[in-house]
Amino acid sequence: MNKTIYDFSALEFSGNKRSLRDFEGKVVLIVNTASKCFFNKQFETLESLYRKYKQLGFEVLAFPSNDFRKQEPLTGRTLETYCRIAKQVSFPVFKRIHVRGEFTDPLYQYLSNSNINGKVDSVPLWNFHKYLVNRKGEVVDYFYSLTSPMSKKVHNRIEELLSLKV
């Protein structure tokens, strides 16, 4: 049996472990974030994207990471407050993890390695790297940091996976 994102869990700010099986049957965009990154403006566009498609079975999952030039110095409640209050995000944001290197979180090992996920080979090169997951929990596409969540390319792929485009 092939692995899916449903085989993984993530730590919430409360310290509770949350199974990604909670997102079963949804199209999911997984993003590594950082509060001090130039691309942090994407928090707002990710929220817009989330609100646009949420009722159709779409989720955004944010995984803060300090792997790129230490651009995520915040942790714990300070990081949660930044995301919820300063950036006004309502989608799930998890505790800070490693998305590359020796201590890469198992979810990101799966997302970035085609030998494990069967399709995508793309280790994050920077913050706000995005992975797109279909309703079966399989990673099917990715977008580099430079690709805006509001780009036509991202919208088209999401709509295709939500079966809004024939």
DOKOL-183438 format. One record per residue (C-alpha): y, z, x; residue number from 1; residue in three letters. Coordinates in steps of 0.5 Angstrom, whole numbers, plus 2048, in hexadecimal, padded with zeros to 3 digits. Layout:
BEGIN
<node north="Y" up="Z" east="X" pos="NUM" code="ALA"/>
...
This chain:
BEGIN
<node north="800" up="800" east="800" pos="1" code="MET"/>
<node north="807" up="7FE" east="803" pos="2" code="ASN"/>
<node north="80C" up="803" east="804" pos="3" code="LYS"/>
<node north="812" up="803" east="7FF" pos="4" code="THR"/>
<node north="819" up="808" east="7FF" pos="5" code="ILE"/>
<node north="815" up="80C" east="7FA" pos="6" code="TYR"/>
<node north="811" up="80F" east="800" pos="7" code="ASP"/>
<node north="817" up="812" east="803" pos="8" code="PHE"/>
<node north="81B" up="818" east="801" pos="9" code="SER"/>
<node north="822" up="81A" east="803" pos="10" code="ALA"/>
<node north="826" up="821" east="804" pos="11" code="LEU"/>
<node north="82C" up="822" east="7FF" pos="12" code="GLU"/>
<node north="832" up="826" east="801" pos="13" code="PHE"/>
<node north="82E" up="82C" east="7FD" pos="14" code="SER"/>
<node north="829" up="82C" east="802" pos="15" code="GLY"/>
<node north="824" up="829" east="7FD" pos="16" code="ASN"/>
<node north="81F" up="824" east="7FE" pos="17" code="LYS"/>
<node north="820" up="81E" east="7FA" pos="18" code="ARG"/>
<node north="81A" up="819" east="7F9" pos="19" code="SER"/>
<node north="81D" up="812" east="7F9" pos="20" code="LEU"/>
<node north="818" up="811" east="7F3" pos="21" code="ARG"/>
<node north="81D" up="813" east="7EF" pos="22" code="ASP"/>
<node north="820" up="80C" east="7F0" pos="23" code="PHE"/>
<node north="81A" up="809" east="7EE" pos="24" code="GLU"/>
<node north="81B" up="802" east="7EA" pos="25" code="GLY"/>
<node north="822" up="801" east="7EC" pos="26" code="LYS"/>
<node north="826" up="7FD" east="7F1" pos="27" code="VAL"/>
<node north="828" up="801" east="7F6" pos="28" code="VAL"/>
<node north="82E" up="800" east="7FC" pos="29" code="LEU"/>
<node north="82D" up="805" east="802" pos="30" code="ILE"/>
<node north="833" up="805" east="806" pos="31" code="VAL"/>
<node north="834" up="809" east="80D" pos="32" code="ASN"/>
<node north="83B" up="80C" east="80C" pos="33" code="THR"/>
<node north="840" up="810" east="811" pos="34" code="ALA"/>
<node north="846" up="813" east="80F" pos="35" code="SER"/>
<node north="84A" up="811" east="815" pos="36" code="LYS"/>
<node north="848" up="80A" east="815" pos="37" code="CYS"/>
<node north="84D" up="804" east="814" pos="38" code="PHE"/>
<node north="848" up="802" east="80E" pos="39" code="PHE"/>
<node north="849" up="808" east="80A" pos="40" code="ASN"/>
<node north="84D" up="804" east="806" pos="41" code="LYS"/>
<node north="846" up="802" east="803" pos="42" code="GLN"/>
<node north="845" up="808" east="800" pos="43" code="PHE"/>
<node north="84A" up="806" east="7FA" pos="44" code="GLU"/>
<node north="847" up="7FF" east="7FA" pos="45" code="THR"/>
<node north="840" up="802" east="7FA" pos="46" code="LEU"/>
<node north="842" up="807" east="7F4" pos="47" code="GLU"/>
<node north="845" up="801" east="7F0" pos="48" code="SER"/>
<node north="83E" up="7FD" east="7F1" pos="49" code="LEU"/>
<node north="83A" up="803" east="7EF" pos="50" code="TYR"/>
<node north="83E" up="804" east="7E9" pos="51" code="ARG"/>
<node north="83E" up="7FC" east="7E7" pos="52" code="LYS"/>
<node north="836" up="7FC" east="7E7" pos="53" code="TYR"/>
<node north="834" up="803" east="7E6" pos="54" code="LYS"/>
<node north="832" up="802" east="7DF" pos="55" code="GLN"/>
<node north="82E" up="7FC" east="7E1" pos="56" code="LEU"/>
<node north="829" up="800" east="7E5" pos="57" code="GLY"/>
<node north="82D" up="800" east="7EC" pos="58" code="PHE"/>
<node north="82E" up="806" east="7F1" pos="59" code="GLU"/>
<node north="832" up="807" east="7F7" pos="60" code="VAL"/>
<node north="82F" up="80C" east="7FC" pos="61" code="LEU"/>
<node north="834" up="80E" east="802" pos="62" code="ALA"/>
<node north="831" up="811" east="808" pos="63" code="PHE"/>
<node north="836" up="814" east="80D" pos="64" code="PRO"/>
<node north="835" up="813" east="814" pos="65" code="SER"/>
<node north="838" up="815" east="81B" pos="66" code="ASN"/>
<node north="835" up="810" east="81F" pos="67" code="ASP"/>
<node north="83A" up="80B" east="820" pos="68" code="PHE"/>
<node north="840" up="80E" east="825" pos="69" code="ARG"/>
<node north="83F" up="815" east="821" pos="70" code="LYS"/>
<node north="843" up="812" east="81B" pos="71" code="GLN"/>
<node north="840" up="817" east="816" pos="72" code="GLU"/>
<node north="842" up="81E" east="819" pos="73" code="PRO"/>
<node north="841" up="821" east="812" pos="74" code="LEU"/>
<node north="83B" up="825" east="810" pos="75" code="THR"/>
<node north="839" up="829" east="80A" pos="76" code="GLY"/>
<node north="83E" up="82B" east="804" pos="77" code="ARG"/>
<node north="844" up="828" east="808" pos="78" code="THR"/>
<node north="840" up="821" east="808" pos="79" code="LEU"/>
<node north="83E" up="822" east="801" pos="80" code="GLU"/>
<node north="846" up="823" east="7FF" pos="81" code="THR"/>
<node north="848" up="81D" east="803" pos="82" code="TYR"/>
<node north="844" up="819" east="7FF" pos="83" code="CYS"/>
<node north="845" up="81C" east="7F9" pos="84" code="ARG"/>
<node north="84C" up="81E" east="7F9" pos="85" code="ILE"/>
<node north="84F" up="819" east="7FE" pos="86" code="ALA"/>
<node north="84B" up="813" east="7FD" pos="87" code="LYS"/>
<node north="84A" up="814" east="7F5" pos="88" code="GLN"/>
<node north="843" up="812" east="7F6" pos="89" code="VAL"/>
<node north="83E" up="814" east="7F0" pos="90" code="SER"/>
<node north="837" up="810" east="7F3" pos="91" code="PHE"/>
<node north="832" up="815" east="7F7" pos="92" code="PRO"/>
<node north="835" up="817" east="7FE" pos="93" code="VAL"/>
<node north="82F" up="81A" east="803" pos="94" code="PHE"/>
<node north="830" up="81F" east="809" pos="95" code="LYS"/>
<node north="832" up="81B" east="80F" pos="96" code="ARG"/>
<node north="82C" up="818" east="813" pos="97" code="ILE"/>
<node north="82A" up="813" east="819" pos="98" code="HIS"/>
<node north="82A" up="80C" east="817" pos="99" code="VAL"/>
<node north="828" up="809" east="81E" pos="100" code="ARG"/>
<node north="825" up="80C" east="825" pos="101" code="GLY"/>
<node north="820" up="811" east="827" pos="102" code="GLU"/>
<node north="821" up="815" east="821" pos="103" code="PHE"/>
<node north="822" up="810" east="81B" pos="104" code="THR"/>
<node north="820" up="813" east="814" pos="105" code="ASP"/>
<node north="819" up="810" east="812" pos="106" code="PRO"/>
<node north="81D" up="80D" east="80C" pos="107" code="LEU"/>
<node north="821" up="809" east="811" pos="108" code="TYR"/>
<node north="81B" up="807" east="815" pos="109" code="GLN"/>
<node north="818" up="804" east="80F" pos="110" code="TYR"/>
<node north="81F" up="800" east="80D" pos="111" code="LEU"/>
<node north="820" up="7FD" east="813" pos="112" code="SER"/>
<node north="819" up="7FB" east="816" pos="113" code="ASN"/>
<node north="815" up="7F5" east="813" pos="114" code="SER"/>
<node north="80F" up="7F8" east="816" pos="115" code="ASN"/>
<node north="80F" up="7FE" east="811" pos="116" code="ILE"/>
<node north="813" up="7FB" east="80B" pos="117" code="ASN"/>
<node north="810" up="7F4" east="80B" pos="118" code="GLY"/>
<node north="817" up="7F0" east="80A" pos="119" code="LYS"/>
<node north="81D" up="7F2" east="80E" pos="120" code="VAL"/>
<node north="81E" up="7F3" east="815" pos="121" code="ASP"/>
<node north="825" up="7F6" east="816" pos="122" code="SER"/>
<node north="827" up="7FC" east="81A" pos="123" code="VAL"/>
<node north="82E" up="7FF" east="818" pos="124" code="PRO"/>
<node north="833" up="7FC" east="81D" pos="125" code="LEU"/>
<node north="839" up="801" east="81A" pos="126" code="TRP"/>
<node north="83B" up="805" east="814" pos="127" code="ASN"/>
<node north="83B" up="802" east="80D" pos="128" code="PHE"/>
<node north="834" up="7FE" east="80E" pos="129" code="HIS"/>
<node north="831" up="7FC" east="808" pos="130" code="LYS"/>
<node north="82A" up="7FB" east="805" pos="131" code="TYR"/>
<node north="828" up="7F9" east="7FF" pos="132" code="LEU"/>
<node north="822" up="7FB" east="7FB" pos="133" code="VAL"/>
<node north="81F" up="7F8" east="7F5" pos="134" code="ASN"/>
<node north="81C" up="7FB" east="7EF" pos="135" code="ARG"/>
<node north="815" up="7FC" east="7F2" pos="136" code="LYS"/>
<node north="818" up="800" east="7F8" pos="137" code="GLY"/>
<node north="818" up="7FB" east="7FD" pos="138" code="GLU"/>
<node north="81D" up="7F9" east="802" pos="139" code="VAL"/>
<node north="81F" up="7F2" east="801" pos="140" code="VAL"/>
<node north="826" up="7F0" east="804" pos="141" code="ASP"/>
<node north="82B" up="7F3" east="808" pos="142" code="TYR"/>
<node north="833" up="7F3" east="80A" pos="143" code="PHE"/>
<node north="837" up="7F4" east="810" pos="144" code="TYR"/>
<node north="83C" up="7F9" east="810" pos="145" code="SER"/>
<node north="841" up="7F3" east="810" pos="146" code="LEU"/>
<node north="83F" up="7F1" east="809" pos="147" code="THR"/>
<node north="843" up="7F4" east="803" pos="148" code="SER"/>
<node north="83F" up="7F7" east="7FE" pos="149" code="PRO"/>
<node north="843" up="7F3" east="7F9" pos="150" code="MET"/>
<node north="841" up="7ED" east="7FC" pos="151" code="SER"/>
<node north="83E" up="7E7" east="7F8" pos="152" code="LYS"/>
<node north="838" up="7E7" east="7FD" pos="153" code="LYS"/>
<node north="837" up="7EE" east="7FB" pos="154" code="VAL"/>
<node north="838" up="7EE" east="7F4" pos="155" code="HIS"/>
<node north="834" up="7E8" east="7F3" pos="156" code="ASN"/>
<node north="82E" up="7EB" east="7F6" pos="157" code="ARG"/>
<node north="82F" up="7F1" east="7F2" pos="158" code="ILE"/>
<node north="82F" up="7ED" east="7EC" pos="159" code="GLU"/>
<node north="829" up="7E9" east="7EE" pos="160" code="GLU"/>
<node north="825" up="7EF" east="7EF" pos="161" code="LEU"/>
<node north="828" up="7F2" east="7E8" pos="162" code="LEU"/>
<node north="825" up="7EC" east="7E5" pos="163" code="SER"/>
<node north="82C" up="7EA" east="7E3" pos="164" code="LEU"/>
<node north="82C" up="7E3" east="7E6" pos="165" code="LYS"/>
<node north="827" up="7DE" east="7E5" pos="166" code="VAL"/>
